[in-house]
Amino acid sequence: METFNRKNHWENIYQTKASNETSWYQQTPQTSLDYLSACNIPTSAKIIDIGGGDSLLVDYLLDLGYKDITVLDISAKAIDRAKQRLADRADKVKWIVADIAYFMPTESYDFWHDRAAFHFLTDEDDITSYVETVKENKPRWYFGHRYIFRTRSQKCSGIEIKQYSETSLVNPFNVYFDKINCQIVDHRTPSDSIQNFVFCSFQKKKS
C-alpha cells in the first residue's frame, strides 16, 4: 500500500483551493487573539505559529505591533500565498517550510501557537517527537510564556486525524506542562457547517 505523503497532500490543497474555500478559513482568528490578549504577551515576545499556512493570524500580529513572528507550515504554497498577501510586510516575518513532526528549532519561543497541526499527527512516534520538541523549547520566563494548542474532533481536509477531547489533549503534555485553560469552540465554515475545536493553553512546569 502506498505511504501517505503529508506534504504532497497539503501542497495540493493550497494549489487547488482559494483561502476562503478551505473549511478552516477565518477572517478573524478571534479565539487565538483572545488567548494572546489574556496571556498578556508583550510585543517584544518571540511568537511562532505552527501550521499557520496562509491564515490571517500573522496579519493581526503585525497590526498589533509584534516584532518577532515566525510562521511554520508544511506547505511552501501556503506560505507563498501568505507572503503575496502581506506584500512588503512579509519581510517582517520569519517563514519556515517544515513538517512539525521533524522540526528542529534553532531558537526558542515565548508564545507557541499550534493552529491545529498537532491533530494531523496520527503516528505515535510523530506525536512523541513533537511533544519532545515543545518540551525542549526554552522561553524567557519573564514574558509569561504560553503554549496554545487547537485540535478538531472530526475528520479534516479529507484525511484522518487523531481526535482529541480536553482530557486526551492534555495527557501528552501534562508531565512537562501545567494546563491553564481549555475550551470548546464552534467554528462556522465558509460552507456554513459547524466544526468543533478544542483549545488548550499550557505553561511549562518550572524545574
Z-matrix of the N, CA and C atoms (Angstrom, degrees):
N
C 1 1.461
C 2 1.519 1 109.99
N 3 1.343 2 116.61 1 137.15
C 4 1.458 3 121.09 2 -177.40
C 5 1.528 4 110.44 3 -67.28
N 6 1.334 5 116.17 4 135.08
C 7 1.454 6 121.63 5 179.15
C 8 1.524 7 110.18 6 -72.66
N 9 1.317 8 116.58 7 134.37
C 10 1.457 9 120.77 8 179.16
C 11 1.523 10 109.79 9 -67.23
N 12 1.334 11 116.70 10 129.78
C 13 1.455 12 122.26 11 179.47
C 14 1.523 13 108.46 12 -103.35
N 15 1.327 14 115.49 13 104.72
C 16 1.463 15 121.59 14 -174.64
C 17 1.532 16 111.19 15 -62.97
N 18 1.306 17 116.86 16 -42.90
C 19 1.463 18 120.12 17 -177.90
C 20 1.525 19 111.23 18 -65.09
N 21 1.325 20 117.57 19 -46.89
C 22 1.461 21 120.30 20 -179.94
C 23 1.520 22 111.90 21 -59.28
N 24 1.347 23 115.63 22 -38.19
C 25 1.462 24 120.07 23 179.37
C 26 1.525 25 110.53 24 -59.01
N 27 1.329 26 116.97 25 -47.42
C 28 1.457 27 119.41 26 -176.10
C 29 1.520 28 112.40 27 -74.65
N 30 1.326 29 117.43 28 -33.24
C 31 1.465 30 118.64 29 175.31
C 32 1.533 31 109.69 30 -61.40
N 33 1.323 32 116.39 31 -39.11
C 34 1.469 33 120.37 32 178.88
C 35 1.526 34 111.37 33 -66.41
N 36 1.332 35 116.82 34 -41.21
C 37 1.467 36 120.43 35 178.37
C 38 1.527 37 110.29 36 -57.04
N 39 1.331 38 115.87 37 -49.41
C 40 1.465 39 119.39 38 -174.95
C 41 1.528 40 112.53 39 -76.78
N 42 1.314 41 116.91 40 -14.29
C 43 1.451 42 120.29 41 176.17
C 44 1.526 43 111.84 42 -85.13
N 45 1.317 44 116.32 43 -26.39
C 46 1.466 45 120.03 44 -172.47
C 47 1.525 46 114.54 45 -109.64
N 48 1.337 47 117.84 46 -11.29
C 49 1.464 48 120.13 47 -178.14
C 50 1.524 49 110.81 48 -125.38
N 51 1.316 50 115.95 49 139.91
C 52 1.459 51 120.81 50 171.81
C 53 1.526 52 108.93 51 -74.08
N 54 1.312 53 116.32 52 160.31
C 55 1.465 54 120.43 53 -177.49
C 56 1.517 55 112.41 54 -54.34
N 57 1.341 56 116.41 55 -45.61
C 58 1.462 57 119.34 56 -175.92
C 59 1.535 58 113.04 57 -81.43
N 60 1.335 59 116.53 58 7.02
C 61 1.462 60 120.90 59 173.69
C 62 1.532 61 111.84 60 -99.64
N 63 1.313 62 116.74 61 -6.88
C 64 1.464 63 120.09 62 179.51
C 65 1.521 64 109.69 63 -87.33
N 66 1.324 65 116.21 64 147.26
C 67 1.468 66 119.85 65 -173.84
C 68 1.526 67 112.34 66 -66.45
N 69 1.329 68 117.76 67 -25.00
C 70 1.462 69 121.01 68 -175.52
C 71 1.527 70 113.13 69 -90.98
N 72 1.327 71 117.20 70 2.94
C 73 1.463 72 120.51 71 -176.36
C 74 1.528 73 110.93 72 -60.31
N 75 1.333 74 115.40 73 135.06
C 76 1.458 75 122.30 74 174.83
C 77 1.524 76 108.79 75 -135.47
N 78 1.290 77 117.01 76 124.55
C 79 1.461 78 119.54 77 174.56
C 80 1.526 79 110.14 78 -66.73
N 81 1.339 80 115.15 79 -38.00
C 82 1.466 81 120.61 80 177.00
C 83 1.525 82 108.23 81 -130.63
N 84 1.333 83 119.12 82 113.03
C 85 1.469 84 121.80 83 178.71
C 86 1.530 85 110.47 84 -77.75
N 87 1.330 86 115.80 85 68.20
C 88 1.452 87 121.15 86 -166.54
C 89 1.528 88 113.88 87 -62.81
N 90 1.329 89 117.38 88 -42.90
C 91 1.466 90 118.82 89 -177.34
C 92 1.520 91 110.89 90 -63.01
N 93 1.330 92 117.43 91 -42.93
C 94 1.462 93 120.53 92 178.17
C 95 1.527 94 110.54 93 -62.69
N 96 1.316 95 117.23 94 -41.06
C 97 1.467 96 120.56 95 178.50
C 98 1.526 97 110.99 96 -66.22
N 99 1.323 98 116.51 97 -35.54
C 100 1.473 99 120.03 98 177.83
C 101 1.524 100 110.79 99 -65.35
N 102 1.339 101 117.15 100 -41.09
C 103 1.464 102 120.09 101 177.01
C 104 1.524 103 110.57 102 -63.26
N 105 1.309 104 116.49 103 -42.80
C 106 1.461 105 120.96 104 179.30
C 107 1.527 106 110.16 105 -58.46
N 108 1.326 107 116.18 106 -44.80
C 109 1.457 108 120.58 107 179.65
C 110 1.525 109 111.63 108 -67.04
N 111 1.329 110 116.51 109 -43.70
C 112 1.466 111 120.58 110 -178.29
C 113 1.522 112 111.65 111 -63.84
N 114 1.330 113 116.65 112 -29.80
C 115 1.467 114 120.84 113 -179.25
C 116 1.522 115 112.54 114 -83.51
N 117 1.326 116 116.93 115 -4.29
C 118 1.471 117 121.55 116 179.13
C 119 1.524 118 111.97 117 54.22
N 120 1.322 119 116.31 118 45.51
C 121 1.456 120 120.73 119 -178.75
C 122 1.529 121 109.32 120 -77.21
N 123 1.334 122 118.78 121 119.70
C 124 1.471 123 121.04 122 -178.10
C 125 1.520 124 111.65 123 -71.14
N 126 1.313 125 116.71 124 159.61
C 127 1.459 126 120.90 125 -176.13
C 128 1.526 127 112.20 126 -69.64
N 129 1.324 128 117.79 127 -13.71
C 130 1.466 129 120.81 128 177.43
C 131 1.531 130 112.79 129 -88.45
N 132 1.328 131 117.13 130 -2.09
C 133 1.471 132 120.69 131 -179.11
C 134 1.529 133 110.71 132 -70.36
N 135 1.329 134 114.49 133 153.15
C 136 1.461 135 121.24 134 175.98
C 137 1.526 136 107.98 135 -90.00
N 138 1.332 137 116.55 136 121.20
C 139 1.467 138 122.64 137 -175.09
C 140 1.521 139 109.86 138 -117.83
N 141 1.330 140 116.68 139 137.16
C 142 1.462 141 120.76 140 171.34
C 143 1.526 142 109.20 141 -125.35
N 144 1.324 143 115.23 142 135.52
C 145 1.468 144 122.20 143 177.73
C 146 1.528 145 107.34 144 -111.20
N 147 1.336 146 116.28 145 105.84
C 148 1.461 147 122.50 146 -177.85
C 149 1.526 148 109.08 147 -83.26
N 150 1.339 149 116.08 148 126.62
C 151 1.458 150 119.67 149 -176.98
C 152 1.510 151 112.21 150 73.64
N 153 1.331 152 116.54 151 25.14
C 154 1.459 153 121.22 152 -175.86
C 155 1.513 154 113.60 153 -65.35
N 156 1.339 155 116.39 154 -30.11
C 157 1.458 156 119.80 155 177.68
C 158 1.513 157 112.16 156 49.70
N 159 1.325 158 116.16 157 -130.25
C 160 1.460 159 119.20 158 176.44
C 161 1.525 160 110.68 159 -107.69
N 162 1.346 161 116.27 160 30.35
C 163 1.460 162 119.42 161 178.14
C 164 1.528 163 109.63 162 -66.52
N 165 1.320 164 115.70 163 162.39
C 166 1.458 165 121.59 164 -175.70
C 167 1.522 166 113.34 165 -89.79
N 168 1.335 167 118.30 166 2.65
C 169 1.463 168 119.50 167 -179.88
C 170 1.521 169 111.00 168 -58.94
N 171 1.323 170 116.89 169 -41.46
C 172 1.466 171 119.71 170 -178.23
C 173 1.526 172 110.76 171 -61.79
N 174 1.326 173 118.51 172 -35.80
C 175 1.463 174 121.51 173 177.57
C 176 1.526 175 110.65 174 -60.17
N 177 1.334 176 115.05 175 -45.14
C 178 1.457 177 119.57 176 -179.36
C 179 1.520 178 111.30 177 -67.53
N 180 1.328 179 117.33 178 -37.96
C 181 1.468 180 120.03 179 178.25
C 182 1.526 181 110.69 180 -61.94
N 183 1.322 182 116.61 181 -42.06
C 184 1.462 183 120.07 182 177.32
C 185 1.529 184 110.56 183 -64.92
N 186 1.330 185 116.57 184 -41.76
C 187 1.471 186 120.53 185 178.78
C 188 1.529 187 110.94 186 -60.89
N 189 1.346 188 116.23 187 -34.53
C 190 1.462 189 121.17 188 -178.66
C 191 1.524 190 112.73 189 -79.83
N 192 1.325 191 116.62 190 -6.01
C 193 1.461 192 119.73 191 175.93
C 194 1.510 193 115.85 192 95.74
N 195 1.338 194 117.62 193 11.22
C 196 1.476 195 119.11 194 178.44
C 197 1.522 196 109.10 195 -70.77
N 198 1.332 197 114.98 196 138.13
C 199 1.462 198 120.90 197 -168.94
C 200 1.522 199 114.18 198 -111.60
N 201 1.321 200 117.23 199 -11.96
C 202 1.475 201 119.67 200 -175.80
C 203 1.529 202 108.20 201 -132.23
N 204 1.328 203 115.94 202 82.68
C 205 1.464 204 122.82 203 -173.73
C 206 1.519 205 109.54 204 -116.41
N 207 1.332 206 115.55 205 133.25
C 208 1.462 207 121.99 206 173.89
C 209 1.523 208 108.21 207 -121.59
N 210 1.324 209 116.69 208 134.00
C 211 1.469 210 121.91 209 174.29
C 212 1.522 211 107.86 210 -117.53
N 213 1.337 212 115.84 211 125.89
C 214 1.461 213 122.00 212 178.87
C 215 1.525 214 109.20 213 -116.20
N 216 1.317 215 115.66 214 134.82
C 217 1.464 216 119.93 215 174.34
C 218 1.520 217 109.28 216 -151.40
N 219 1.304 218 116.07 217 150.78
C 220 1.458 219 121.19 218 178.62
C 221 1.528 220 111.52 219 -72.16
N 222 1.321 221 117.28 220 -21.33
C 223 1.461 222 122.23 221 -174.97
C 224 1.523 223 111.96 222 -100.69
N 225 1.321 224 116.19 223 117.88
C 226 1.467 225 120.63 224 174.79
C 227 1.518 226 110.75 225 -65.37
N 228 1.328 227 117.15 226 -34.09
C 229 1.470 228 121.00 227 -179.78
C 230 1.529 229 110.90 228 -65.24
N 231 1.324 230 116.91 229 -38.82
C 232 1.466 231 120.43 230 178.43
C 233 1.526 232 110.38 231 -63.31
N 234 1.302 233 116.25 232 -44.25
C 235 1.462 234 120.11 233 -179.65
C 236 1.523 235 110.81 234 -67.91
N 237 1.319 236 117.67 235 -38.25
C 238 1.470 237 120.61 236 176.96
C 239 1.530 238 110.55 237 -60.41
N 240 1.338 239 116.60 238 -39.21
C 241 1.464 240 119.83 239 179.07
C 242 1.525 241 110.88 240 -65.73
N 243 1.315 242 116.49 241 -40.41
C 244 1.465 243 119.70 242 178.23
C 245 1.522 244 110.62 243 -64.55
N 246 1.317 245 117.08 244 -41.65
C 247 1.460 246 120.54 245 178.46
C 248 1.526 247 111.32 246 -62.00
N 249 1.319 248 116.39 247 -42.21
C 250 1.463 249 119.91 248 179.55
C 251 1.522 250 110.82 249 -64.06
N 252 1.331 251 116.59 250 -39.40
C 253 1.461 252 120.44 251 179.76
C 254 1.525 253 111.21 252 -65.44
N 255 1.320 254 116.15 253 -41.32
C 256 1.465 255 120.85 254 -176.54
C 257 1.519 256 113.05 255 -78.35
N 258 1.341 257 116.16 256 -19.41
C 259 1.473 258 121.40 257 179.31
C 260 1.536 259 109.97 258 55.37
N 261 1.345 260 117.76 259 -125.19
C 262 1.465 261 120.88 260 -175.35
C 263 1.528 262 112.11 261 -63.02
N 264 1.328 263 117.47 262 -26.88
C 265 1.468 264 119.92 263 -178.16
C 266 1.526 265 112.12 264 -70.88
N 267 1.331 266 117.64 265 -16.23
C 268 1.467 267 120.31 266 179.46
C 269 1.516 268 111.87 267 -60.61
N 270 1.337 269 117.37 268 -26.60
C 271 1.459 270 121.02 269 179.90
C 272 1.527 271 112.60 270 -69.35
N 273 1.335 272 116.78 271 -13.74
C 274 1.458 273 121.05 272 179.23
C 275 1.529 274 112.28 273 -86.67
N 276 1.334 275 116.54 274 -1.62
C 277 1.467 276 122.21 275 -175.39
C 278 1.522 277 109.51 276 -118.02
N 279 1.341 278 116.27 277 144.63
C 280 1.464 279 120.94 278 172.32
C 281 1.527 280 107.29 279 -92.73
N 282 1.320 281 116.83 280 130.09
C 283 1.459 282 121.99 281 -176.06
C 284 1.522 283 109.63 282 -115.15
N 285 1.324 284 116.58 283 131.47
C 286 1.465 285 121.62 284 -179.94
C 287 1.521 286 108.88 285 -128.65
N 288 1.330 287 116.44 286 124.08
C 289 1.461 288 121.31 287 172.14
C 290 1.525 289 107.01 288 -98.25
N 291 1.333 290 116.34 289 112.12
C 292 1.460 291 120.55 290 -176.47
C 293 1.519 292 109.96 291 -164.34
N 294 1.324 293 115.43 292 154.10
C 295 1.460 294 122.96 293 171.16
C 296 1.527 295 106.49 294 -85.23
N 297 1.323 296 117.10 295 121.69
C 298 1.461 297 120.41 296 -174.98
C 299 1.523 298 112.26 297 -59.28
N 300 1.321 299 117.60 298 -25.49
C 301 1.470 300 120.21 299 179.27
C 302 1.525 301 111.48 300 -64.28
N 303 1.332 302 116.72 301 -24.10
C 304 1.462 303 120.71 302 -177.01
C 305 1.522 304 112.49 303 -121.04
N 306 1.318 305 116.90 304 13.52
C 307 1.463 306 121.89 305 -177.29
C 308 1.523 307 110.61 306 -71.72
N 309 1.334 308 115.54 307 131.25
C 310 1.462 309 121.53 308 176.78
C 311 1.529 310 107.72 309 -121.10
N 312 1.338 311 117.26 310 96.39
C 313 1.470 312 120.36 311 -175.58
C 314 1.527 313 112.07 312 -61.65
N 315 1.316 314 114.94 313 145.29
C 316 1.465 315 120.52 314 174.82
C 317 1.525 316 111.18 315 -102.99
N 318 1.326 317 116.65 316 -0.57
C 319 1.455 318 121.72 317 175.41
C 320 1.523 319 108.47 318 -148.18
N 321 1.335 320 116.35 319 168.94
C 322 1.460 321 121.26 320 -179.50
C 323 1.527 322 110.08 321 -104.95
N 324 1.341 323 115.08 322 158.46
C 325 1.459 324 120.70 323 -173.39
C 326 1.520 325 110.23 324 -127.60
N 327 1.335 326 114.98 325 142.53
C 328 1.464 327 120.99 326 -179.67
C 329 1.528 328 112.30 327 -86.95
N 330 1.332 329 116.43 328 -27.00
C 331 1.472 330 121.63 329 179.41
C 332 1.519 331 107.31 330 -133.47
N 333 1.325 332 115.34 331 112.77
C 334 1.474 333 122.35 332 -176.07
C 335 1.517 334 107.49 333 -107.91
N 336 1.323 335 116.42 334 111.72
C 337 1.462 336 121.67 335 -176.50
C 338 1.522 337 109.12 336 -113.46
N 339 1.304 338 117.20 337 119.39
C 340 1.464 339 122.41 338 178.65
C 341 1.520 340 108.19 339 -105.51
N 342 1.314 341 115.07 340 113.43
C 343 1.476 342 120.34 341 -176.74
C 344 1.527 343 110.10 342 -90.70
N 345 1.328 344 115.46 343 60.03
C 346 1.466 345 122.16 344 176.22
C 347 1.517 346 113.63 345 69.17
N 348 1.350 347 116.89 346 26.04
C 349 1.466 348 119.49 347 173.13
C 350 1.528 349 110.50 348 -78.39
N 351 1.334 350 116.53 349 -34.84
C 352 1.464 351 121.56 350 -173.49
C 353 1.524 352 112.29 351 -57.74
N 354 1.325 353 118.15 352 -39.38
C 355 1.470 354 118.70 353 -174.21
C 356 1.524 355 113.26 354 -73.79
N 357 1.342 356 117.78 355 -10.41
C 358 1.463 357 119.57 356 175.14
C 359 1.521 358 112.32 357 -81.66
N 360 1.309 359 117.41 358 -7.38
C 361 1.461 360 121.27 359 176.32
C 362 1.527 361 107.82 360 -88.04
N 363 1.306 362 116.68 361 107.43
C 364 1.462 363 121.11 362 -177.36
C 365 1.521 364 112.43 363 -105.82
N 366 1.328 365 117.20 364 -15.66
C 367 1.460 366 121.79 365 177.52
C 368 1.534 367 108.79 366 -84.16
N 369 1.323 368 116.42 367 130.89
C 370 1.460 369 119.86 368 -175.39
C 371 1.523 370 112.50 369 -61.30
N 372 1.334 371 117.90 370 -33.19
C 373 1.465 372 120.35 371 177.78
C 374 1.521 373 110.83 372 -65.89
N 375 1.335 374 116.98 373 -38.64
C 376 1.463 375 120.76 374 177.87
C 377 1.525 376 110.95 375 -66.01
N 378 1.327 377 116.12 376 -41.40
C 379 1.470 378 120.46 377 178.82
C 380 1.518 379 110.38 378 -62.88
N 381 1.331 380 116.11 379 -46.20
C 382 1.460 381 120.44 380 179.55
C 383 1.522 382 111.30 381 -61.53
N 384 1.337 383 116.33 382 -41.05
C 385 1.460 384 120.82 383 179.28
C 386 1.523 385 111.00 384 -61.32
N 387 1.329 386 116.48 385 -43.49
C 388 1.465 387 120.03 386 179.85
C 389 1.527 388 111.00 387 -64.88
N 390 1.315 389 117.08 388 -46.03
C 391 1.463 390 120.53 389 179.70
C 392 1.527 391 110.38 390 -59.39
N 393 1.330 392 116.65 391 -40.42
C 394 1.465 393 120.25 392 178.39
C 395 1.527 394 111.16 393 -64.36
N 396 1.324 395 116.32 394 -38.79
C 397 1.466 396 120.33 395 178.26
C 398 1.522 397 110.66 396 -62.05
N 399 1.328 398 116.27 397 -44.73
C 400 1.458 399 120.38 398 178.88
C 401 1.522 400 110.31 399 -65.38
N 402 1.320 401 117.08 400 -39.43
C 403 1.462 402 121.32 401 179.70
C 404 1.526 403 111.02 402 -60.60
N 405 1.341 404 116.39 403 -39.36
C 406 1.464 405 120.81 404 -176.79
C 407 1.523 406 112.90 405 -77.60
N 408 1.341 407 117.55 406 -11.30
C 409 1.457 408 120.20 407 176.97
C 410 1.524 409 109.50 408 -63.64
N 411 1.329 410 116.76 409 132.70
C 412 1.466 411 120.84 410 -176.13
C 413 1.526 412 110.12 411 -120.34
N 414 1.333 413 115.81 412 83.51
C 415 1.470 414 119.79 413 -179.33
C 416 1.517 415 111.40 414 -72.61
N 417 1.309 416 114.90 415 165.61
C 418 1.464 417 120.62 416 176.41
C 419 1.530 418 108.38 417 -82.48
N 420 1.307 419 117.57 418 117.72
C 421 1.461 420 121.74 419 -172.66
C 422 1.523 421 112.59 420 -56.98
N 423 1.327 422 117.42 421 -36.41
C 424 1.466 423 119.23 422 -173.52
C 425 1.516 424 112.67 423 -71.86
N 426 1.330 425 118.08 424 -4.42
C 427 1.454 426 119.97 425 176.57
C 428 1.526 427 111.80 426 -91.60
N 429 1.322 428 118.63 427 3.69
C 430 1.461 429 119.47 428 179.60
C 431 1.514 430 110.94 429 58.71
N 432 1.331 431 115.89 430 47.89
C 433 1.465 432 122.64 431 -171.81
C 434 1.525 433 112.26 432 -57.16
N 435 1.328 434 115.39 433 154.73
C 436 1.457 435 120.84 434 178.10
C 437 1.531 436 110.07 435 -145.76
N 438 1.320 437 114.85 436 155.93
C 439 1.466 438 122.67 437 173.21
C 440 1.517 439 106.76 438 -120.93
N 441 1.314 440 117.30 439 125.05
C 442 1.457 441 122.01 440 -178.90
C 443 1.522 442 108.64 441 -116.53
N 444 1.339 443 116.65 442 123.17
C 445 1.463 444 121.46 443 178.31
C 446 1.516 445 109.21 444 -119.28
N 447 1.342 446 114.32 445 134.48
C 448 1.463 447 120.58 446 179.94
C 449 1.529 448 106.86 447 -124.84
N 450 1.321 449 117.73 448 124.76
C 451 1.462 450 121.50 449 -179.00
C 452 1.521 451 109.74 450 -133.88
N 453 1.331 452 115.40 451 159.62
C 454 1.453 453 121.21 452 179.09
C 455 1.516 454 110.80 453 -107.68
N 456 1.312 455 114.49 454 159.52
C 457 1.463 456 120.10 455 -178.84
C 458 1.522 457 112.27 456 -105.33
N 459 1.358 458 117.80 457 8.19
C 460 1.464 459 120.03 458 -179.78
C 461 1.525 460 109.80 459 -133.98
N 462 1.333 461 115.09 460 170.08
C 463 1.459 462 120.61 461 173.49
C 464 1.522 463 108.44 462 -58.58
N 465 1.340 464 116.14 463 144.21
C 466 1.452 465 120.00 464 -174.96
C 467 1.519 466 111.53 465 -136.14
N 468 1.317 467 116.04 466 138.34
C 469 1.460 468 122.91 467 172.15
C 470 1.524 469 113.01 468 54.47
N 471 1.330 470 116.44 469 32.14
C 472 1.453 471 120.63 470 174.66
C 473 1.511 472 115.52 471 79.18
N 474 1.325 473 118.11 472 6.46
C 475 1.467 474 120.47 473 178.23
C 476 1.524 475 109.63 474 -131.01
N 477 1.326 476 114.35 475 158.71
C 478 1.455 477 119.44 476 -179.56
C 479 1.531 478 110.49 477 -71.57
N 480 1.317 479 115.52 478 147.44
C 481 1.453 480 121.35 479 174.58
C 482 1.533 481 108.25 480 -127.04
N 483 1.314 482 115.51 481 168.06
C 484 1.460 483 120.21 482 171.16
C 485 1.522 484 106.52 483 -90.62
N 486 1.314 485 116.06 484 117.41
C 487 1.458 486 120.08 485 -175.27
C 488 1.528 487 110.20 486 -79.70
N 489 1.332 488 115.32 487 138.15
C 490 1.456 489 120.85 488 -177.78
C 491 1.518 490 111.58 489 -126.70
N 492 1.309 491 114.28 490 140.34
C 493 1.457 492 122.10 491 164.83
C 494 1.533 493 105.69 492 -102.68
N 495 1.314 494 116.99 493 179.05
C 496 1.468 495 118.76 494 175.80
C 497 1.528 496 110.75 495 -57.17
N 498 1.321 497 116.73 496 -46.50
C 499 1.463 498 120.44 497 -176.83
C 500 1.523 499 112.25 498 -64.20
N 501 1.323 500 116.74 499 -46.60
C 502 1.458 501 119.13 500 -176.58
C 503 1.527 502 112.29 501 -72.42
N 504 1.339 503 117.88 502 -24.48
C 505 1.453 504 119.68 503 175.05
C 506 1.526 505 111.20 504 -74.35
N 507 1.305 506 116.54 505 -35.96
C 508 1.467 507 120.04 506 179.81
C 509 1.525 508 111.19 507 -70.74
N 510 1.329 509 117.67 508 -35.75
C 511 1.469 510 121.31 509 -172.18
C 512 1.521 511 115.11 510 -53.05
N 513 1.350 512 121.31 511 -45.44
C 514 1.470 513 119.26 512 -177.45
C 515 1.525 514 113.72 513 -65.39
N 516 1.341 515 116.29 514 -19.38
C 517 1.462 516 119.87 515 -172.69
C 518 1.530 517 113.92 516 -107.52
N 519 1.351 518 117.72 517 -12.23
C 520 1.457 519 118.26 518 -166.93
C 521 1.525 520 115.21 519 -70.57
N 522 1.327 521 117.90 520 -12.48
C 523 1.470 522 119.39 521 175.33
C 524 1.521 523 110.48 522 -71.73
N 525 1.322 524 116.36 523 -34.93
C 526 1.464 525 121.37 524 -173.68
C 527 1.521 526 114.07 525 -108.96
N 528 1.348 527 116.84 526 -14.09
C 529 1.460 528 120.20 527 -171.77
C 530 1.525 529 111.08 528 -133.76
N 531 1.322 530 114.87 529 149.96
C 532 1.458 531 121.68 530 172.10
C 533 1.526 532 108.66 531 -97.86
N 534 1.322 533 116.57 532 129.89
C 535 1.461 534 119.96 533 174.84
C 536 1.520 535 109.25 534 -71.98
N 537 1.314 536 115.88 535 134.63
C 538 1.460 537 120.78 536 176.58
C 539 1.516 538 109.99 537 -100.33
N 540 1.318 539 115.49 538 -48.66
C 541 1.462 540 119.13 539 -175.25
C 542 1.521 541 109.65 540 -159.13
N 543 1.332 542 116.51 541 146.88
C 544 1.463 543 122.12 542 171.35
C 545 1.524 544 108.39 543 -136.76
N 546 1.327 545 115.72 544 147.31
C 547 1.455 546 119.77 545 176.25
C 548 1.523 547 110.29 546 -152.90
N 549 1.324 548 115.61 547 153.76
C 550 1.461 549 122.37 548 174.89
C 551 1.525 550 107.74 549 -96.52
N 552 1.315 551 115.81 550 129.60
C 553 1.467 552 121.03 551 -178.60
C 554 1.521 553 108.68 552 -123.80
N 555 1.310 554 116.63 553 129.98
C 556 1.464 555 122.03 554 175.43
C 557 1.524 556 109.09 555 -90.25
N 558 1.312 557 115.08 556 123.58
C 559 1.464 558 121.30 557 179.08
C 560 1.523 559 109.17 558 -107.79
N 561 1.325 560 116.14 559 125.66
C 562 1.465 561 121.12 560 177.28
C 563 1.527 562 108.44 561 -90.16
N 564 1.309 563 116.73 562 120.36
C 565 1.458 564 122.29 563 -175.95
C 566 1.535 565 110.46 564 -79.45
N 567 1.349 566 117.66 565 165.75
C 568 1.468 567 119.76 566 175.79
C 569 1.526 568 113.37 567 -58.40
N 570 1.342 569 117.84 568 -24.70
C 571 1.472 570 120.62 569 177.79
C 572 1.525 571 112.17 570 -88.75
N 573 1.352 572 116.08 571 7.17
C 574 1.465 573 123.33 572 174.06
C 575 1.530 574 113.49 573 73.59
N 576 1.319 575 117.43 574 25.45
C 577 1.460 576 120.44 575 170.26
C 578 1.533 577 108.54 576 -99.42
N 579 1.327 578 115.78 577 169.34
C 580 1.464 579 120.92 578 -177.31
C 581 1.524 580 109.89 579 -112.71
N 582 1.318 581 116.02 580 130.18
C 583 1.459 582 122.50 581 173.90
C 584 1.530 583 108.65 582 -114.81
N 585 1.316 584 115.98 583 140.81
C 586 1.464 585 121.05 584 179.16
C 587 1.525 586 110.07 585 -99.43
N 588 1.309 587 116.09 586 126.46
C 589 1.457 588 121.93 587 177.34
C 590 1.524 589 109.85 588 -117.68
N 591 1.327 590 115.67 589 142.52
C 592 1.461 591 122.37 590 171.84
C 593 1.519 592 107.48 591 -102.38
N 594 1.314 593 116.82 592 119.51
C 595 1.462 594 122.30 593 174.24
C 596 1.526 595 108.21 594 -104.41
N 597 1.323 596 117.35 595 131.32
C 598 1.461 597 121.01 596 174.52
C 599 1.524 598 109.49 597 -135.01
N 600 1.314 599 115.67 598 139.08
C 601 1.460 600 120.47 599 175.07
C 602 1.523 601 109.04 600 -113.74
N 603 1.324 602 114.75 601 144.57
C 604 1.459 603 122.13 602 -176.64
C 605 1.526 604 110.33 603 -134.69
N 606 1.313 605 113.82 604 158.29
C 607 1.467 606 120.54 605 169.80
C 608 1.520 607 107.31 606 -130.87
N 609 1.329 608 115.82 607 138.06
C 610 1.461 609 120.34 608 -178.08
C 611 1.526 610 109.82 609 -65.73
N 612 1.338 611 115.94 610 137.00
C 613 1.454 612 120.72 611 177.74
C 614 1.534 613 109.95 612 -65.48
N 615 1.287 614 117.05 613 141.96
C 616 1.468 615 120.45 614 175.02
C 617 1.535 616 108.40 615 -80.38
N 618 1.316 617 115.20 616 131.40
C 619 1.478 618 119.06 617 -178.43
C 620 1.526 619 110.53 618 -83.47
